[in-house]
Amino acid sequence: MAVLLISGMVVWKFVLPQQEQIPDIWKEQFKNVKADLTLEKVKYSRLTPEGTRWTVRAGRAGLYENSDIMDLEQVKITLVKKNGTNTDIVADEGSYDRANELITLKKHVIVKFESGERLYADVLNYDQKKQIIWSDKPVVVRREQDGLIINAKKMKYYVDTGLIVLKDQESIIPDSEIS
């Protein structure tokens, strides 16, 4: 009985405090790990019976166990319209929610339309099911060939039709269009 009591005290005194320290060691070793799986130079395409709908390229992608979210860095998306033309979007970072088929882009987002206009935003969303790009944050549209600038508080862009709707917008019209 005395041996059992002494063994219990040894376990209590030395083993249990070491078990409490293990999580701290794990926390220190894995504090910079952001994803369960990190991929470099990723190319991810969405194929449908009609063909490729879009392609995402990323310098880095982070995947998480038990999650449908894919974090993206250095992102370029090419949207393929039904008429065969492309719209390109670049951003510093973003995420792809595979379950909801929703891409959210952040930081230095630039949409390059096939007609030459550029749309600049801090946050932009793309709903693959509805084929709509939108932002509830301010955006700027620029047409380089003549200098037209449009500032808007919100926007929607219908990918397949090419229709862009700007809400609460102010425009700077170049002299060449006024005369």
GIZINOR-V45891 format. One record per backbone hydrogen bond with DSSP energy under -1.0 kcal/mol. CO is the residue of the C=O (numbers start at 1). NH is the residue of the N-H. Records with the same first field share a line. If there is no record, write none. Layout:
CO: NH + NH
//
This chain:
1: 5
2: 6
3: 7
4: 8
5: 9
6: 10
7: 11
8: 12
9: 13
10: 14
11: 16
15: 19
16: 20
18: 22
21: 25
22: 26
23: 27
24: 28
25: 29
26: 30
30: 33
37: 63
39: 61
42: 58
44: 56
46: 53
48: 51
51: 48
53: 80
54: 46
55: 78
56: 44
57: 76
58: 42
59: 41
60: 73
61: 39
62: 71
63: 36 + 37
64: 67
68: 98
70: 96
71: 62
72: 94
73: 59 + 60
75: 91
76: 57
77: 89
78: 55
79: 87
81: 84
85: 81
87: 79
88: 112
89: 77
90: 110
91: 75
92: 74
93: 106
94: 72
95: 104
96: 70
97: 101 + 102
101: 128
102: 97
103: 126
104: 95
105: 124
106: 93
107: 92
109: 121
110: 90
111: 119
112: 88
113: 116
117: 113
118: 142
119: 111
120: 140
121: 109
122: 107
124: 105
125: 134
126: 103
127: 131 + 132
131: 159
132: 127
133: 157
134: 125
135: 155
139: 152
140: 120
141: 150
142: 118
143: 147
148: 143
149: 172
150: 141
151: 170
152: 139
154: 167
155: 135
156: 165
157: 133
158: 162
163: 158
165: 156
167: 153 + 154
170: 151
172: 149
174: 177
175: 179
//
